[in-house]
Amino acid sequence: MLKKTISSGVVHKVPADLRHILISNQALLTVWEEITPLARNEWLCWIESAKKLETRKRRLKIMSENLMAGKRRPCCWAGCSHR
């Protein structure tokens, strides 16, 4: 099995659920790799800051849709406090 390298953010690493989504959608993975490490970090922090599983799943879906629509960062979010 070929292990695919997926770029992380500046602070945050790609979690398993997001990794699975990216590997299963080549177009989304391409967009993910084209955004900056800071932009990836913002998405990762936004997803990981969800307190409930259903919120996390919804954020993963929103991230996928927004990236495919050309949006580079989460909308209406203060940003990652970890950088």
C-alpha positions as CSV (number, residue, x, y, z in Angstrom):
1,M,0.0,0.0,0.0
2,L,1.3,3.4,-1.0
3,K,1.5,5.9,1.9
4,K,0.5,9.3,0.8
5,T,2.1,12.3,2.4
6,I,-0.3,15.1,3.3
7,S,0.9,18.5,4.3
8,S,0.0,19.7,7.8
9,G,-0.4,23.2,9.2
10,V,2.2,25.3,11.0
11,V,1.2,23.9,14.4
12,H,-1.5,21.3,13.9
13,K,-1.2,17.9,12.2
14,V,-3.8,16.4,9.9
15,P,-6.1,14.1,12.0
16,A,-7.1,10.7,10.7
17,D,-10.7,11.6,9.8
18,L,-9.5,14.6,7.6
19,R,-6.7,12.4,6.1
20,H,-9.3,9.9,5.0
21,I,-11.4,12.6,3.4
22,L,-8.4,14.1,1.6
23,I,-7.1,10.7,0.3
24,S,-10.6,9.8,-1.0
25,N,-11.0,13.0,-3.0
26,Q,-8.1,13.8,-5.3
27,A,-9.4,17.2,-6.3
28,L,-9.8,18.3,-2.7
29,L,-6.3,17.0,-1.9
30,T,-4.9,19.0,-4.7
31,V,-6.5,22.2,-3.3
32,W,-5.4,21.3,0.2
33,E,-1.8,21.0,-1.0
34,E,-2.0,24.4,-2.9
35,I,-3.1,26.5,0.1
36,T,-0.4,27.9,2.5
37,P,0.7,26.1,5.7
38,L,-1.0,29.0,7.7
39,A,-4.3,28.5,5.8
40,R,-4.1,24.7,6.5
41,N,-3.4,25.4,10.1
42,E,-6.5,27.6,10.4
43,W,-8.7,24.8,9.0
44,L,-7.1,22.2,11.2
45,C,-7.5,24.3,14.4
46,W,-11.1,25.2,13.5
47,I,-12.0,21.5,13.0
48,E,-10.2,20.4,16.1
49,S,-11.7,23.1,18.3
50,A,-15.2,21.5,17.9
51,K,-16.4,20.2,21.2
52,K,-19.0,17.7,19.8
53,L,-18.5,15.0,17.2
54,E,-21.5,16.2,15.2
55,T,-19.9,19.7,15.1
56,R,-16.6,18.3,14.0
57,K,-18.3,16.3,11.2
58,R,-20.2,19.4,10.0
59,R,-17.0,21.4,10.0
60,L,-15.2,18.7,7.9
61,K,-18.0,18.9,5.4
62,I,-18.0,22.7,5.4
63,M,-14.2,22.7,4.9
64,S,-14.4,20.4,2.0
65,E,-17.2,22.4,0.3
66,N,-15.5,25.8,0.9
67,L,-12.1,24.6,-0.3
68,M,-13.7,23.3,-3.5
69,A,-15.5,26.6,-3.9
70,G,-12.1,28.5,-3.7
71,K,-12.3,29.7,-0.1
72,R,-8.9,29.4,1.5
73,R,-9.7,29.9,5.2
74,P,-12.6,29.4,7.6
75,C,-15.1,32.2,7.5
76,C,-16.1,34.2,10.5
77,W,-13.6,32.6,12.9
78,A,-11.1,34.6,15.0
79,G,-8.2,32.2,13.9
80,C,-5.9,29.8,15.5
81,S,-4.6,30.9,18.9
82,H,-1.8,28.3,18.8
83,R,0.5,30.0,16.3
